[in-house]
Amino acid sequence: MDKKEKLQALNEDWSLKNTCVLKKTATQAVFGHGSANAEIVFIGEAPGKSEDEQGIPFVGAAGKFLAEMLGDIGLKREDIYITNIVKYRPPNNRDPEPSEKEACAPWLYEELNLIQPKLVVFLGRHSMLNFFPDLKISEAHGKLIHKKFKHIKTEYFLPLYHPAAALYNGGMRDTLKEDFALIPKILKKIDAPNVVA
Ligand code: URA
């Protein structure tokens, strides 16, 4: 099996054995989407209405904005991998409960450890808090974090504002675009951590 097939098998296996209660109300599991060989994995919070219907993450308005920002740095959705902390839509798009996040966490960690991206980008505070519960998104956004976790092979993390929150807020939108534009430089820095830019 190549990496792409392994990732597909992992997602199918988890969708069967997952015990998340949201399975009862969601239309389907929304698997991560994109390249199994991606250098960057983006992690959102949970699927919304369009994602639940189509079974693909970030296909609504926030997804279009994300695709636009990817284009600005010369990337397509197929070049990266996008997934969510929680793989099932919470009813009426409410925030996922801690137990729902816990039920999907090992699935997320296995995805990450199979892909082994250079960089994990958190889309929004909920995604960031899952890994860094003490940080504030208003202070942490756009700043590269280097941290070794026992259960994840990737060591570099970048928190960003959530595209859905920034979409209709002029100031936040500009900040998100500026932070996003840092990604190519950040990837170079990860490759040569001792070189001062
Ligand atoms: N917001 C998210 O956090 N994830 C999606 O898949 C869509 C919108």
Residues whose N, C-alpha, C, O or C-beta is under 5 A from the ligand:
A	BS01	URA	G44 E45 A46 P47 G48 E51 P57 F58 A62 N84
